[in-house]
Amino acid sequence: MNKVTTYFRESYKELLEKVSWPTWTQLQQSTVIVLVATLVITAMVWVMDIVAQSGLNFIYSLFY
């Protein structure tokens, strides 16, 4: 049980002293970058889906 207590104590100490946390501005900038990237990738997947659907509908129309 002593090892578990030591582990948690050292983990907490590391979290407070050794981890460098981003500033509020850095956090906001990172969030905006992630949101923009998510929107761009979503749009790309949406366009690819429409192109694939149109292509498949064309191919299916040839046989029916």
C-alpha positions in Angstrom: 0.0 0.0 0.0 2.9 2.3 0.6 4.0 2.1 -3.1 0.5 3.1 -4.2 0.5 6.1 -1.9 4.0 7.1 -3.0 3.0 6.8 -6.7 0.0 9.1 -6.2 2.0 11.6 -4.2 4.8 11.8 -6.8 2.3 12.0 -9.6 0.5 14.9 -8.0 3.9 16.7 -7.4 4.9 16.2 -11.0 1.6 17.5 -12.2 2.1 20.7 -10.2 5.8 21.3 -10.7 7.0 19.8 -13.9 4.0 20.1 -16.3 3.9 23.3 -18.3 0.3 24.4 -18.7 -0.7 26.6 -21.7 -1.8 30.1 -21.1 -5.4 31.1 -21.7 -4.5 32.8 -25.0 -2.6 29.7 -26.2 -5.5 27.5 -25.2 -7.9 29.7 -27.2 -5.6 29.7 -30.3 -5.3 25.9 -30.2 -9.0 25.5 -29.9 -9.6 27.7 -32.9 -7.1 25.8 -34.9 -8.7 22.5 -34.0 -12.2 23.8 -34.9 -11.1 25.2 -38.2 -9.3 21.9 -39.1 -12.3 19.9 -38.1 -14.6 22.0 -40.4 -12.2 21.7 -43.3 -11.9 18.0 -43.0 -15.6 17.6 -42.6 -16.2 19.6 -45.8 -13.7 17.5 -47.6 -15.4 14.3 -46.5 -18.8 15.7 -47.4 -17.6 16.6 -50.9 -16.0 13.1 -51.4 -19.3 11.6 -50.2 -21.3 13.5 -52.8 -18.8 12.7 -55.6 -18.9 9.0 -54.7 -22.7 9.0 -54.4 -23.0 10.7 -57.8 -20.5 8.3 -59.4 -22.3 5.2 -58.0 -25.7 6.5 -59.0 -24.4 7.0 -62.6 -22.9 3.5 -62.6 -26.1 2.0 -61.3 -28.2 3.9 -63.8 -26.2 2.2 -66.6 -27.4 -1.3 -65.5 -31.0 -0.5 -64.5 
